[in-house]
Amino acid sequence: MEDYHKPDQQTVQALRNIANRLRIISIKATTAAGSGVAEIMSVLFFHTMKYRPEDLRNFNSDRFIMSKGHAAPALYSMWVETGFLKESEMLSMCQVDSTLEGHPSPKQQFVDLASSSLGQGLGVACGMAYTGKYFDKSSYRVYCLLGDGEMSEGAVWEAMSFASYYQLDNLVAIMDINRLGQSDPAPLQHHVEKYQKRCEAFGWHAIIVDGHSVEELCKALSQPRHQPTAIIAKTIKGKGIPAAEDKLGWHAKTLPKDMAEMVMKDLQSRIMNSNKHLYPPSPIEDSPPVSLRNIRMPSAPSYKAGEKIATRKAYGMALAKLGRYNERVVALDGDTNNLTYSEIFKNEHPNRFVECYIAQQNMVSVAMGCAARDRNVVFASTLASFFTRAYDQLRMAAISESNINLCGSHCGLSTGEEGPTLMGLEDMAMFRALPTATIFYPSDGVSIEKAVELAATTKGVCYIRTSRQDSAIIYNSSEDFHVGQAKVVYQSKDDQVTVVAAGVTLHEALAAAEHLKKERISVRVIDPFTIKPLDAKTIIDHTRATRGRILTVEDHYYEGGLGEAVCSAIVNESGFNLHRLAVSHVPRSGKPQELLKIYGIDRDAIAQAIRKMLSTSTNAK
């Protein structure tokens, strides 16, 4: 290589010394069988990566993602070596009062996103690299350390494909090929040439190295890049520990105390005197400053009362509008942009639209990477049903305290003729279970525009649920919306039952209320707007006003949706009589209105349920 400057012998020895110190610190802290990635970490953090140890979230710095999170001791030891952590902190790792957990999490400043739900790190790294190359247009690089066990995960290859397609030449994946998995050898064991062929088939430049050779690692990581690079590092698990070296059964196992002391003594003897002190090179300061404050719509919605529009289309229009005045708003989709209507954003802001194709797991990981370090406000959309396959990524986004916004269209029976495979009927249950989630369920064009605006500034995972068919505008353009604040959309002083409904069923509830009015039955209708957090106070207060009678109606399975959210909210209230309407079993194809009727959540079913509630109440008296 013409431009490769081989490190001098003092540098090489200093890097070897650091690697052995990392091993010693790891064994002290965990008495586990040493780290096979010590040389990789040493070269990365003290020779290759450009960053500021005193400013860990600096947006100019190179990024590092440890996908193989079980190597956390090596990462923590590295930060002891830099001086950011004290060795005493390392010794309290995994204890209840320690910020150093068994796998990396954002409780530490040097961790951007939680890891070790294996197979996800490379997708996150793709999002960071895409941001660096196309949005920030900066020099920083992204490095991701993977284990060979997680190479069996399909999500890894989704990310490999994405990185190649978008020519992410600022992305380096270091693959720790140590042969051994949790309970059995990895499928390809030490056949590194097979990994190389697979990576090359996916469009990566793949280099095989001895993962314990400082010189080979320095050379490989210094190569010029015109495509994403995979460093395939052949390593020995438990390197330097005769009883554990390249042997099964030592994964996360501790060494006997006497063996640990003997190993540390041996490692210490390998540390040679060196006057050379290594410091990470400083980053190039060419990333633009970004502020995500005051992300808001420039004007009120322009819909007119009675006008009809599908909430999925209104979502696309709202997103394009938000992006018009905020250049860090970006959109992702999974080859459904003509269904979710994110195509409106794509057509208006093509340079800020990322097509992730039919790889929903990777799409969510890329969204997390794009949002990291507060570089972008990210919206990712696909059909609501497709988010089920990305649930582990969503779970990790919550654990990572990631701020991402997701939109699921074609929710519920509104998918109609497409049939149950494309009907999102369990999505609210999924997102309600995530501790950081906010769930918006808008019912018209006005409320969805407000939902998009609010999601942009709401921390955590935000989910917006949209429907396929057109629905009437019910809100005035000047209506004010807030997270956790319900709207009473239909009421009188004589109301006898409170109905809580959202989306398609809100319109059915309003139609039922109008019909029942002719029978002199007065009904109060509430739109929750957000399912999580739910406006419990408004629902309870209005249910009291209707003598404790409350009915929930939802285009979702009974389990985990609106009805159960209301149940949880009123569980401690006495004298309340709650009835629920929801989809009770796997539906079939048909016209949306036919399906609403068949599965008992249309206006007629609502009216009948209210009559029954009042009849039962009268009989009880």
C-alpha angles and dihedrals in degrees: 000000000000098000098039113117107200112221114248120250093259091056092048091051092046090053091049090050091052091050092053092046089052089054092049094049091047092052092046091052100042107008083224122149098277130263123285090193097058095110091045091053092044094053094041098050101034104033114017113029121076112215145124113251090198093053105041099175095045105147093220094058127101113259128233126198119187101205091173092064094178085077088069093123089062090051094047092045089053091056089049086055091052090050095243092112127039119232088237089061089053091053091059092054115146093012117130095250094045126099089209104090130190089263126026117275134171091259081096120063092225092061115078096183136007116260146189102076077116123239098030105089097079092055090053089048088052090056091051093047093047089052091049095049104036108021105029094027087208140147099241118117132212123226124192125189114208133180124229091239093063091051085085089067114102090217089068091059092045086058092045090054093047093050093049094046092052093040094235095188089166091067125092123184115197110200116203102211101189094149097230129097132189096284106355139023116281112261096255095034108187096341092123092167089065091054088049093053092048093050091047090049087058091053100261129133101240125198125186116214141167099257091211094052111096091193095053092046092050091051096046094047091049096056117118112252132218095162136020111298129221117198105201102202117192107210139169117236110231091015111195096016108103094199094051106026111127091343130131121237098048099092106130089345121138125236120238109262095248091049091049091052092048092050093048090050090052092048091049089055090058093058105099124202111265129172091200117103115195124214128185112258114251119254124249107255101225104116115113118243111252131200120190094184121116095021100167146137115275093221144008121276114279099215121128126222112269094018112132128225135150112250089231090060092044087053092057092047092048093049092050090049092050090048091050092071101027116058094193093062106107132180133212129189139176103230091292100095091123089055100041089038092231081130086084088063091042093054093047099038106023095162091058097047119094118197108208096177122210095334104102095169091056091043091061091046091049089050089054091050093048090051095047118117088013094280098139145011100236129203118183122185140187136133112310091238092058094062088072090076090053096050095116089053089050090050091051090048088058092048089047092053086234119174105222132146121215130189122199115194130189091042121176127346092333088091085074116168093024088075136221097308089071098037113107100216101145101042097102090052090053096050095040088061092058110093096215097042129122115194119205117192105180120190103199144015095274095051093045092053088052090047092054091049093048094045090056091064101031115103121234131020112337121194124194117195116208135182134222105228130068119266132186124261107251103170131074113243090242093057112129119225131192135182108265095016119118126205126227101216102173128026149137135184091257099054114148103185134030115220119197113196139149139198114350093000093054088064090046090051091051090050090049091050091053091049094048090050087071087058090050092250111135119207132188116215124202127192107203093199090193119044089192116061091028120204094239094169095058092046094048094045094051093042088056088052089056093051095262095301113137134165126190122201124188142169091226138080116284092249119086101349139104095308094054091045089056090045089056091048096053100033093112095045117105124217095025120136111199125189124181135205119193141133105293103191144007106303131215137227120286144112111309094242091049091051093049087055096044093050095044105246102106128104093272093052090047092050091048092049090052092049089050092050092051092044092051090047092051093048090050090059 
